[in-house]
Amino acid sequence: MKDFFMFETEYPAGSGFTLFGPCHLTWLFCIAILIGVSAHWYQKQEGAVQRKIDHIMGILFPVIAVYRDAVLMITGHFDRGFLPFHLCSMALWIAVIYIWTKNRFWGVIYVLLCVPGALGALLFPNWDAYPFFNYMHIHGFFSHGLIVVFGIWLIASGRIIPDWKDFWMPVVFGVAGFFVIHWINGILETNFWFLDNPSHGSPLIWILGITGERGYRVGYFLFCMAVVAVWQGMLGFTHRLMTSQ
């Protein structure tokens, strides 16, 4: 059980999993099945039942976030790099804000930014140094998977279907976030949102290779907005296709 709470620096090299190897692909397959089955089930529920489920998620998300940090603190591995300023850490709290306020702005931000961000993290995880039997390994896939699941619920139920007139929301949030997070990184010497260094194995490395260090953040931002635009286009097309039948 001691190994279950070991930190990545305590494992010998090669203890983790390979990107798109058997372990990684199994997680992706299970999460995909969960998304499909749960979205179909959620869509069939009455509005009152959906709201109750939302409130359960509004409690579960903070518990997930606090649990990880509590373990890191108890084991002596918590540092400023684990503050909730990465987009996926913020997503847990953005979901809570939307659940309890039903404010469309936060719903759109969650669907257009947090969901593709969590999908990117699942495809290119930066916790690959951990073996399967480790709480950080399980937390990484479980928390990011739930972020995507809840977002797909919002889409499947028709509550948050972003329109092109909503595109300003992720743009404004992204611009403000880039400036604020860059400022925080400068103060804390951190790498939130991977604004200073790309996550290993992710498409951000490709962007850095094209833009160089001086143009990295601009290229990163344009890439994010391109992903958001494609994602929004896919959602709009799918919604029109479903409602026309």
C-alpha positions, -999 to 999 in steps of 0.1 A, spaced: 0 0 0 30 23 6 37 22 -31 2 34 -38 11 68 -24 46 71 -38 55 103 -57 68 102 -93 103 111 -82 104 80 -59 98 55 -87 127 41 -107 128 50 -144 105 30 -165 79 24 -138 51 43 -155 30 36 -186 36 42 -223 15 67 -242 -10 48 -263 3 16 -248 -20 -12 -234 -27 6 -201 -33 40 -217 -56 26 -244 -75 6 -218 -82 37 -198 -93 56 -230 -116 27 -240 -132 25 -206 -137 63 -204 -152 63 -239 -177 36 -229 -186 55 -197 -192 87 -217 -215 69 -243 -235 49 -218 -238 76 -191 -247 104 -217 -275 82 -231 -288 75 -196 -285 111 -185 -304 124 -216 -333 101 -207 -337 115 -172 -363 141 -163 -351 177 -156 -355 173 -118 -334 141 -118 -307 157 -139 -305 186 -115 -301 162 -86 -273 144 -105 -257 178 -112 -257 186 -75 -240 153 -67 -213 162 -92 -211 197 -77 -201 180 -44 -179 152 -60 -157 175 -80 -144 195 -50 -140 162 -31 -118 149 -59 -97 181 -59 -93 182 -22 -85 145 -19 -55 147 -42 -41 178 -25 -47 163 10 -27 132 1 1 153 -14 2 174 18 2 144 41 30 127 21 49 159 20 48 163 -18 25 193 -22 41 224 -36 30 255 -55 29 236 -88 -2 218 -75 -22 250 -68 -55 249 -88 -43 270 -117 -40 244 -145 -71 245 -167 -82 210 -157 -79 218 -120 -99 250 -127 -124 229 -146 -135 211 -114 -144 245 -99 -158 260 -130 -182 230 -131 -192 238 -95 -199 274 -104 -221 264 -133 -239 237 -114 -249 261 -86 -255 293 -106 -266 279 -140 -249 309 -155 -245 303 -193 -211 319 -195 -195 293 -172 -214 265 -190 -200 276 -223 -165 280 -209 -167 245 -195 -180 229 -227 -157 248 -251 -125 250 -231 -125 226 -202 -139 196 -221 -113 197 -250 -86 205 -225 -94 174 -205 -96 154 -236 -62 166 -246 -49 156 -211 -64 122 -215 -47 117 -249 -14 131 -238 -12 127 -200 17 142 -181 13 117 -152 28 88 -173 56 84 -147 31 67 -124 23 29 -126 -14 18 -125 -14 11 -88 -9 46 -77 -34 72 -66 -20 99 -89 -24 76 -119 -60 68 -110 -68 103 -100 -54 116 -133 -76 94 -155 -106 95 -132 -108 133 -127 -102 142 -163 -126 115 -174 -153 129 -152 -147 164 -165 -154 151 -200 -183 130 -189 -201 160 -173 -195 182 -203 -209 156 -226 -240 154 -203 -245 191 -207 -243 187 -245 -264 156 -248 -292 171 -227 -292 202 -249 -286 226 -220 -253 239 -233 -250 240 -271 -227 269 -278 -236 292 -307 -211 311 -328 -223 343 -310 -208 327 -278 -173 324 -293 -163 356 -276 -166 339 -243 -136 314 -247 -116 341 -265 -120 366 -236 -115 339 -210 -84 326 -229 -68 361 -233 -74 370 -197 -62 336 -186 -30 338 -206 -21 371 -190 -31 362 -155 -16 328 -155 16 341 -171 18 367 -143 12 339 -117 39 318 -133 63 346 -131 57 351 -94 56 315 -83 81 301 -109 55 276 -120 43 263 -154 5 265 -152 -13 261 -185 21 250 -198 27 286 -209 65 284 -204 72 248 -213 50 224 -232 38 192 -217 60 163 -229 45 142 -256 17 168 -264 11 188 -296 24 218 -277 59 205 -284 51 207 -321 40 243 -317 72 252 -299 92 236 -327 74 258 -353 72 291 -334 103 290 -313 103 303 -277 95 339 -286 63 330 -306 53 300 -284 25 316 -265 10 333 -295 11 300 -314 -3 282 -284 -32 306 -281 -40 304 -318 -39 266 -316 -63 266 -287 -87 289 -305 -85 267 -336 -94 237 -315 -123 255 -298 -136 266 -332 -134 231 -346 -150 217 -315 -178 243 -316 -184 235 -353 -187 198 -345 -211 204 -317 -233 227 -339 -233 203 -368 -242 174 -346 -270 193 -328 -285 204 -361 -283 169 -374 -300 154 -344 -328 180 -342 -335 177 -379 -344 140 -376 
